[in-house]
Amino acid sequence: MLSVTKILSSVTQVDLVAAASAGDTTHNFLYINNPSSNPTEYFRLALGDDPWAGSAVSTDEELGRLYGGQWMLIPWSAANTNSDIMITPSVATEMTVEYMVFS
């Protein structure tokens, strides 16, 4: 189990959870929380690969937006290198994201 709180302070997309960090298993659940009290601040979430990890172009598939006060719990397969969870904050001020991988 991996539990992390990160503070992001730019609108640049980052690799929140890399598939390799979850132990290359297909039996995971991923919890992500946006603890912001501002309902207009959101994180854009995508499933894909980190373009800085050897790939010239990211192949992201958008999952949706997680607004302030919202959380999600999804099944997640980490068996594929293109299964990283990518996240982009909506504002350049500090935003906190909390997440946990159950494997």
N, C-alpha and C positions, 0 to 999 in steps of 0.2 A: 504494500500500500504506500502510495506517495501522496503527501499532503503539503501544499505550498501556498503562500500568500505572496503576490508580487505587486509592486507599485510601478506602473508604467507612466511615462511623462512625455510621450510624443505620439503622433498619429501614424507612426511607422508600424507596419505589420511585423509581428514577432512570432516565433515558434514557441507556443505555450507548452505543448507536450509533444516530444518526439516519440515516434513509434518505438524506436529502439530502447527508450528509457522504461518502457512498460514490460520489458522482458519478452518481446516477440510472441505474444500470446493473442489468441482470438477471443478470449473470455475475460474481457474487461468491462467495467462500467466507469464512466467519467462524470464527475460532478463539477460544475462550474457555477460560481456565484458572483454577481455584481452587487456588492454591498453599498453602493452609492445611494444616498438619500435623495439625489436629484434624478427624477424620472426621465429627464431628457438626455442624460449621459448614457451611452451604450457602448458595448463592444461588438464589433462585427466578427463573427466566427466563421472559419472555413476549415475544410478538410483538404489536405494537400501535402506538398513537400516544401521544405525550406530551400529557396533558390540559392542560398549561400552554402548549401551542403553538397556542392558539386554539380547541381543542375543549373543550366543557364536561365531557365524560365520556370516560374512556379506554376503548378498545375492545380490550383485551388478550386474547390467546389464549395460555394457559399452555403453555410448551414443556416444562417439567420443572424438576428441581433438580440443581444441580451441587455435589456434596459435596467436602469437603477432599481434595485429592490427585487430583481428577478433572479432565478436560478434554474439550472437544468440538470437532468440526470439522463444519460444516454448510454446504450451499449456501444462499445468501441473496440474494434479489432486493430491490434497493433502489429499484425503479422506482415503488413505491407509497408514498404518504405515511403509510400505516398499517402500514408495515413496519419501524418502529423496534424495536430490541432493548431491552427494558426489564428491569431487574434489581433485585432486592430482597434485601439481606443478611438472614440469619436472626438475627443478634445485633447489638446496638447498639455493641459494641466494634469497634475497627478491624479491617476485613477487606480484604485486597488481592485485586483481580481483574486479570488480565492478558488482553488481547484484541488481535486483529489482523484486519484486513480485507484480503483478497487480491482485487483487482479487475482 
